[in-house]
C-alpha cells in the first residue's frame, strides 16, 4: 500500500464516521493523515547525527546507548539539520 492509498482510505473512513458523530475518532484519523503526509527525517539529514571517530561510525546525540545508525534509519527525535 502506498502512502497516498493509506491517506485516501483514512479520509474515507473519517467521512463515514462523521455521520456517526464520533469526533474523537475523526480527530485521531486526521492526525494519522497528517503524520502520513509528513516525510520522516532520515538519520542522514538529522541535526543530531555526528561522526564518532573512536567508533568510526555515525552516532546520534539523542540516544544514550552509543548505537550507530544508518543513512535510512529514523526515529521520533529526528529534526532536519542544516543543508
BELNOR-V332639 format. One record per residue. N is the residue number from 1. RES is the residue in one small letter. NEAR is the number of other C-alpha atoms within 8 Angstrom. Layout:
# BELNOR-V332639
[[N/RES/NEAR] [N/RES/NEAR]]
This chain:
# BELNOR-V332639
[[1/x/4] [2/x/5] [3/x/8] [4/x/6] [5/x/8] [6/x/10] [7/x/11] [8/x/8] [9/x/8] [10/x/12] [11/x/11] [12/x/8] [13/x/8] [14/x/12] [15/x/8] [16/x/8] [17/x/11] [18/x/10] [19/x/6] [20/x/6] [21/x/6] [22/x/8] [23/x/7] [24/x/6] [25/x/9] [26/x/11] [27/x/8] [28/x/8] [29/x/11] [30/x/11] [31/x/8] [32/x/9] [33/x/11] [34/x/8] [35/x/7] [36/x/10] [37/x/8] [38/x/6] [39/x/5] [40/x/6] [41/x/10] [42/x/12] [43/x/14] [44/x/9] [45/x/10] [46/x/12] [47/x/9] [48/x/10] [49/x/12] [50/x/8] [51/x/8] [52/x/9] [53/x/6] [54/x/4] [55/x/5] [56/x/7] [57/x/9] [58/x/11] [59/x/12] [60/x/12] [61/x/8] [62/x/6] [63/x/7] [64/x/6] [65/x/4] [66/x/7] [67/x/8] [68/x/8] [69/x/10] [70/x/8] [71/x/7] [72/x/7] [73/x/9] [74/x/9] [75/x/7] [76/x/4] [77/x/5] [78/x/13] [79/x/8] [80/x/8] [81/x/8] [82/x/4] [83/x/3]]
